[in-house]
Amino acid sequence: MIKRSANLQVGVVKRPGLEPGTYGLKLIAAAFGGKSQRSRSAPDSADQTVNRNVRLLSWFNFFGDFRMYGPIMVIYFAQVTGSYTAAASLLAVKMLSSAAFEVPTGVLSDLLGRRGTMIAGAVVMVAAHLGYAGASGYGLLLAAVVLEGLATSLWSGNNESLLYNTLLEAGREEEFPRHSGRVNSMFQIALALAAAIGGVVAGAWSLHVVVVLSVVPQVLCVLVALRVREPRVHGPLESNVLVHLGSALRGIRRNPVLRRITLVSALRYSSESAAQLSPVFVAGLWPLWALGLWRTFGHGVAFVGFRVSGWVIGRVGAARTLLFGELFDNMANFVALVKPTVFSPVLLGSPAYGMSTIAQQTLLQREFTDRERATMGSLASLLGSVLYALVALGAGLVADRWGIVAALLAIQAVVLIALPLAWWVHARASSLPAGAGTVTE
């Protein structure tokens, strides 16, 4: 989710004069594998970094989402706390903590580097999982969900920025859709495999064993992150955090394309609240034992969508892929909900999701400025989290009063707002120059 500034020269790192505290920041950056100031020794060194980082990011995403406790997390929390209300409150705290840390961690990524932020997130995530595994009551679980929220926010915006910066350094940023699609597809494989294995382990032993074993993949994430190479950051960095944040906000405000894509991103994220309610809808049409198969099918279809997204975007363009992907998803969901049949759950799993997600990320990355890439991504994620909470609350109220189908249709109505915005971007984005971060209407 990033964009190249038109007036900055690739390969040149400009820095303001050292101010009080800047030297300390540079030392911290170096300790975590911060930005390299040395010029490339050979033309192919950047290409080698691309191959290395793409491979490592793929494994990082796989291990990061290989959480065997995922489908039974609420049950485990309720088992430890003795209350489903307490369990639900922990999930809410996790979402709130992620939103609270979102912007500060985005600024941290821009100031201290992508690799260091990625490593820090992995270490914090291990601590969170150790808390889950060792918890005997509500207190330690509460600390663990806050830590997970922090880790999630450290990765949000940062990891996509790391991938884009890596490609930008090699002059291969046009390959972002293909590599991002492959990297993100690993999430889906991990979710599908972890859910299946977790169910078997829980049945053979216990929920606690499932949680304990889930610590191992998170430790592997730390080892993978340590091998990632820091891409070069292009453009001067602000030494003052508030100045940096203000610059990112102004960049979004002054760029009409970026404003609309950011809102589309937030609206699409808010629609994922439907994932919490969809199992109730499916359970009314399929037997309970088939819910696991439905989840696996959904992850499998999403995996295919992510894998082919680069190919599709390369042929029809990112803006068009986003527009038609959203149209397809809305039509499929509408048909599934208006006249529910035994085939309806299948319609809820669409390959267009993966393609639309990568198209959205590609458009955002093109519009983000180089020096505020992660901060702008974090601001977009923060808006999405706020909308997610509002939509989820509203859908819950609708479900209590009018039923699950009405609630899912209400979420769909919110997503429809993204269609005219996506159409505007489809009609306008291609006519704007790359790096139009200062374009005004």
Order of alpha helices (4+ residues) and beta strands (2+ residues): alpha-alpha-alpha-alpha-alpha-alpha-alpha-alpha-alpha-alpha-alpha-alpha-alpha-alpha-alpha-alpha-alpha-alpha-alpha-alpha
